[in-house]
Amino acid sequence: MAEPIVKVRNLTKSFGDLLVLDDVSFDVQKGEFLCIVGPTGCGKTTFLNSLTKLYNIDSGSITINGKDIDLRQNNIAYIFQEYSAMEWLTVEQNIMYGLKIKHVDKDIIRQRVENVMEIVGLTKYRNFYPRQLSASMLQRVVIARAFAVEPELLLMDEPYGQLDLQLKYHLEDELIKLWQKTGTTVIFITHNIEEAVYLSDRILVLTNKPTKIKKSIPNNLPRPRKISDPEFVKLRNEVTDLIKWW
């Protein structure tokens, strides 16, 4: 097996006397789509915020390509639960934003933006402003912007939590298309077990606080996946039982 792109070793994080992450260790392979699930409040978002250094960890290490994370060097994108499109920019300008910050060549910017807009169905909305878009369209803008910069690691924190089921499934399919096209490594946080089974290559199941990894489950179901498939239901039930019984 190839060397992992992300290595987490003995990660521990407390807030005062509250121990949230307790000696957590795991690897993420390059190009992997890893979903992390666990009970509400177990520390899933705390882990992502530790990865991006929004939080300082108490002990342990997080490395990318064998080196400590450095946001000035590592190309990391983070999609939050809240919509983060910039209101004063059009759809196209929002998607271009990260590429311009990185001073990418204009021709490359144009090509990447066109590609991601086409995949997520935003081409005809390129000149719209966020206030003119629905919630699902706003999330498409944010996802397209993240993939356009071709990050070595994309972190997603329950990005579809506020959407209804039909919209959620549609956007998940678009996400898979982008991921397959770009080969981006994705860590996706969700409380929705069905979503984790639908998207992932592998699922990490977390315990309640103080949080440890309860189990790492490979997901080898063929794509595209059907939620009615008996093997899909079997895996969904396995993960559900792991979270349900403590």
Secondary structure, DSSP 8 states (H G I E B T S, - for coil): ----SEEEEEEEEEETTEEEEEEEEEEE-TT-EEEEE-STTSSHHHHHHHHTTSS--SEEEEEETTEE--TTTS-EEEE-SS----TTS-HHHHHHHHHHHTT--HHHHHHHHHHHHHHTT-GGGTT--GGGS-HHHHHHHHHHHHHHT--SEEEEESTTTTS-HHHHHHHHHHHHHHHHHH--EEEEE-S-HHHHHHH-SEEEEE-SSSB-EEEEEE----SS--TTSHHHHHHHHHHHHHHH--
